[in-house]
Amino acid sequence: MPEDLATGIIRQLEETVASTALPEHTLGLLRVSLSQARAAKAAGHDQEAITIANQALQTAENASEDR
């Protein structure tokens, strides 16, 4: 059974947090977003989870480009 979009994006964010060499304050923000996305998904709010995770992934991308 293929995973749903929210689960896939959350997994991508988990991998980004685990593998990215970003400043600690940025990683802290990403961890908070990951927690919020997981909570939204658990509450059945998939679109909210997708939005939160996508915004966090964009933050990670922008931070890595700034380095």
ABEGO torsion letter per residue (X at the ends): XBBBAAAAAAAAAAAAAAABBBBAAAAAAAAAAAAAAAAAAAAGBAAAAAAAAAAAAAAAAAAAAAX
